Amino acid sequence: MTIPFALAAAPDIAHLTAGIAMVAVILLPLIFFIAALVGIVGSGLTGGMKLVWVVFAFCAPFLGPLLWFLVGRKQSTAIRV
């Protein structure tokens, strides 16, 4: 009894999909974090406020960048105007 090709290749596709998903789970938050750090450093905020945002981003690696993009960027553009 032979196994059809589509069924024999299914475990390989499952492993490949799982590997891609794991890389995405690791890389996407890292890219999000780095983008937030670049945005913080390049913002028009004072040095003290930049330090606060950077420390917050390091202490809360997902929440910090998320709040930067939702709240902090608006503050920095309001300061520039």
MARKOLSE-917004 format. One line per field, with one value per residue: residue number from 1; z, y, x negated of N, C-alpha, C in turn; residue in one letter. Coordinates in Angstrom, 1 decimal. Layout:
% residues N
num <- [NUM,...]
nup <- [Z,...]
nnorth <- [Y,...]
neast <- [X,...]
caup <- [Z,...]
canorth <- [Y,...]
caeast <- [X,...]
cup <- [Z,...]
cnorth <- [Y,...]
ceast <- [X,...]
residuo <- [A,...]
***
This chain:
% residues 81
num <- [1,2,3,4,5,6,7,8,9,10,11,12,13,14,15,16,17,18,19,20,21,22,23,24,25,26,27,28,29,30,31,32,33,34,35,36,37,38,39,40,41,42,43,44,45,46,47,48,49,50,51,52,53,54,55,56,57,58,59,60,61,62,63,64,65,66,67,68,69,70,71,72,73,74,75,76,77,78,79,80,81]
nup <- [0.0,-1.0,-0.1,-1.1,-2.8,-2.0,0.6,1.8,1.7,3.4,6.2,6.0,4.9,7.0,9.0,7.8,7.7,10.4,11.2,9.8,11.0,13.7,13.3,12.4,14.7,16.4,14.9,14.1,16.5,17.3,15.2,15.4,18.0,17.5,15.5,17.1,18.9,17.1,16.2,18.7,19.3,17.1,17.5,18.3,21.0,24.3,25.8,28.3,28.2,26.0,27.1,29.1,27.5,26.1,28.2,29.2,26.9,26.9,29.4,29.1,26.6,24.5,25.1,25.6,23.0,21.6,23.0,22.5,19.7,19.7,21.5,22.2,19.8,18.9,20.9,20.4,17.9,18.4,20.0,18.2,16.5]
nnorth <- [-1.2,2.1,5.5,8.3,11.1,13.7,13.4,12.4,14.6,16.4,16.5,17.9,20.4,21.3,21.6,23.5,25.7,26.0,26.8,29.2,30.7,30.8,32.4,34.7,35.4,36.1,38.0,40.1,41.6,42.4,44.1,46.0,47.1,48.1,50.0,51.7,52.7,54.1,56.0,57.4,58.4,60.0,62.0,65.2,65.6,66.5,65.8,64.5,63.5,61.8,59.9,58.8,57.6,55.7,54.1,53.1,51.7,49.7,48.4,47.5,45.7,45.3,46.8,49.3,50.3,50.2,52.1,54.3,54.7,55.2,57.3,58.8,59.8,61.6,63.6,64.4,65.6,67.6,69.2,70.1,71.8]
neast <- [-0.8,-0.7,-1.4,0.4,-1.1,-0.4,0.5,-1.8,-3.5,-2.3,-3.1,-5.6,-4.8,-3.3,-5.3,-6.9,-5.1,-4.6,-7.2,-7.5,-5.5,-6.5,-8.8,-7.6,-6.2,-8.3,-9.8,-8.1,-7.2,-9.7,-10.5,-8.5,-9.2,-11.8,-11.1,-9.6,-11.6,-13.3,-11.5,-11.0,-13.6,-14.0,-12.1,-10.5,-10.6,-11.8,-15.0,-14.6,-12.0,-12.2,-13.9,-12.2,-10.3,-11.8,-12.8,-10.3,-9.6,-11.5,-10.9,-8.3,-8.0,-6.0,-3.7,-4.8,-5.9,-3.5,-1.9,-3.5,-3.1,-0.4,0.1,-2.3,-3.5,-1.6,-1.9,-4.5,-4.3,-2.6,-4.2,-6.1,-4.7]
caup <- [0.0,-1.1,0.4,-2.1,-2.7,-1.3,2.0,2.2,1.8,4.3,7.4,5.6,4.8,8.4,9.7,7.2,8.2,11.9,11.3,9.3,12.1,14.8,12.9,12.4,16.1,17.0,14.2,14.0,17.7,17.3,14.2,16.0,19.0,16.9,14.9,18.1,19.4,16.1,16.3,19.9,19.2,16.1,17.8,18.8,22.5,25.1,26.2,29.4,27.8,25.2,28.1,29.7,26.5,25.9,29.4,29.2,25.8,27.3,30.5,28.6,25.2,23.5,25.5,25.4,21.6,21.3,23.5,21.8,18.4,19.9,22.3,22.2,18.5,18.9,21.8,19.8,16.8,19.0,20.5,17.0,15.9]
canorth <- [0.0,3.3,6.7,9.4,12.1,14.9,13.0,12.2,15.9,17.2,16.9,18.9,21.6,21.7,22.0,24.8,26.7,26.3,27.6,30.6,31.3,31.1,33.5,35.9,35.8,36.6,39.2,41.3,42.4,43.0,45.2,47.0,47.7,48.9,51.2,52.7,53.3,55.0,57.1,58.1,59.1,61.1,62.9,66.5,65.6,66.9,64.6,63.7,62.7,60.7,58.9,58.2,56.7,54.6,53.2,52.5,50.7,48.5,47.8,46.9,45.6,45.4,47.9,50.6,50.8,50.4,53.4,55.4,55.0,55.7,58.5,59.6,60.5,62.8,64.6,65.0,66.4,68.8,70.1,70.7,72.9]
caeast <- [0.0,-1.5,-0.7,0.4,-2.1,0.2,0.5,-3.2,-4.2,-1.6,-3.9,-6.6,-4.2,-2.9,-6.5,-7.2,-4.1,-4.9,-8.4,-7.2,-4.7,-7.4,-9.6,-6.8,-5.9,-9.5,-10.3,-7.2,-7.3,-11.0,-10.5,-7.7,-10.0,-12.8,-10.5,-9.2,-12.8,-13.7,-10.5,-11.3,-14.8,-13.9,-10.9,-10.8,-10.5,-13.0,-15.8,-14.0,-10.8,-12.7,-14.4,-11.1,-9.6,-12.7,-12.8,-9.0,-9.6,-12.3,-10.3,-7.1,-8.4,-4.9,-2.9,-5.5,-5.9,-2.1,-1.5,-4.2,-2.5,1.0,0.1,-3.5,-3.7,-0.8,-2.5,-5.7,-4.0,-2.0,-5.3,-6.8,-3.9]
cup <- [0.0,-0.6,-0.8,-1.8,-1.8,0.2,2.6,2.5,2.9,5.6,7.1,5.5,6.1,9.1,9.1,7.7,9.6,12.0,10.8,10.4,13.3,14.5,12.9,13.8,16.8,16.3,14.2,15.3,17.8,16.4,14.8,17.1,18.5,16.2,15.9,18.7,18.4,16.1,17.5,19.8,18.2,16.4,18.2,20.3,23.1,25.4,27.3,29.0,26.8,26.1,28.7,28.8,26.2,27.0,29.4,28.1,26.2,28.5,30.0,27.0,24.2,23.9,25.3,24.0,21.2,21.8,22.9,20.5,18.6,20.6,22.1,20.9,18.4,19.7,21.1,18.6,17.3,19.5,19.3,16.4,16.7]
cnorth <- [1.2,4.5,7.7,10.5,13.3,14.6,12.9,13.6,16.8,17.5,17.9,20.3,22.2,22.2,23.4,25.9,27.0,27.1,29.0,31.4,31.7,32.3,34.8,36.4,36.4,38.0,40.3,42.1,43.1,44.2,46.3,47.8,48.6,50.2,52.2,53.4,54.4,56.2,58.0,59.0,60.2,62.1,64.2,66.7,66.1,65.6,63.8,62.9,61.6,59.5,58.1,57.2,55.5,53.6,52.5,51.4,49.5,47.7,47.0,46.7,45.6,46.6,49.2,51.1,51.0,51.8,54.6,55.7,55.5,57.1,59.4,60.4,61.7,63.9,65.2,65.9,67.7,69.8,70.8,71.9,74.1]
ceast <- [-0.9,-0.6,-0.7,-0.6,-1.6,0.2,-0.9,-3.9,-3.5,-2.4,-5.0,-6.0,-3.8,-4.1,-6.9,-6.3,-4.3,-6.2,-8.2,-6.4,-5.6,-8.3,-8.8,-6.5,-7.1,-9.9,-9.4,-7.2,-8.6,-11.1,-9.7,-8.4,-11.0,-12.3,-10.1,-10.5,-13.3,-12.8,-10.7,-12.5,-14.7,-12.8,-11.4,-10.7,-11.8,-13.7,-15.2,-12.9,-11.2,-13.2,-13.3,-10.5,-10.5,-12.7,-11.4,-9.0,-10.4,-11.6,-9.0,-7.3,-7.2,-4.1,-3.5,-5.5,-4.4,-1.6,-2.2,-3.5,-1.1,1.0,-1.1,-3.8,-2.9,-1.3,-3.7,-5.4,-3.3,-3.1,-6.0,-6.1,-3.8]
residuo <- [M,T,I,P,F,A,L,A,A,A,P,D,I,A,H,L,T,A,G,I,A,M,V,A,V,I,L,L,P,L,I,F,F,I,A,A,L,V,G,I,V,G,S,G,L,T,G,G,M,K,L,V,W,V,V,F,A,F,C,A,P,F,L,G,P,L,L,W,F,L,V,G,R,K,Q,S,T,A,I,R,V]
***
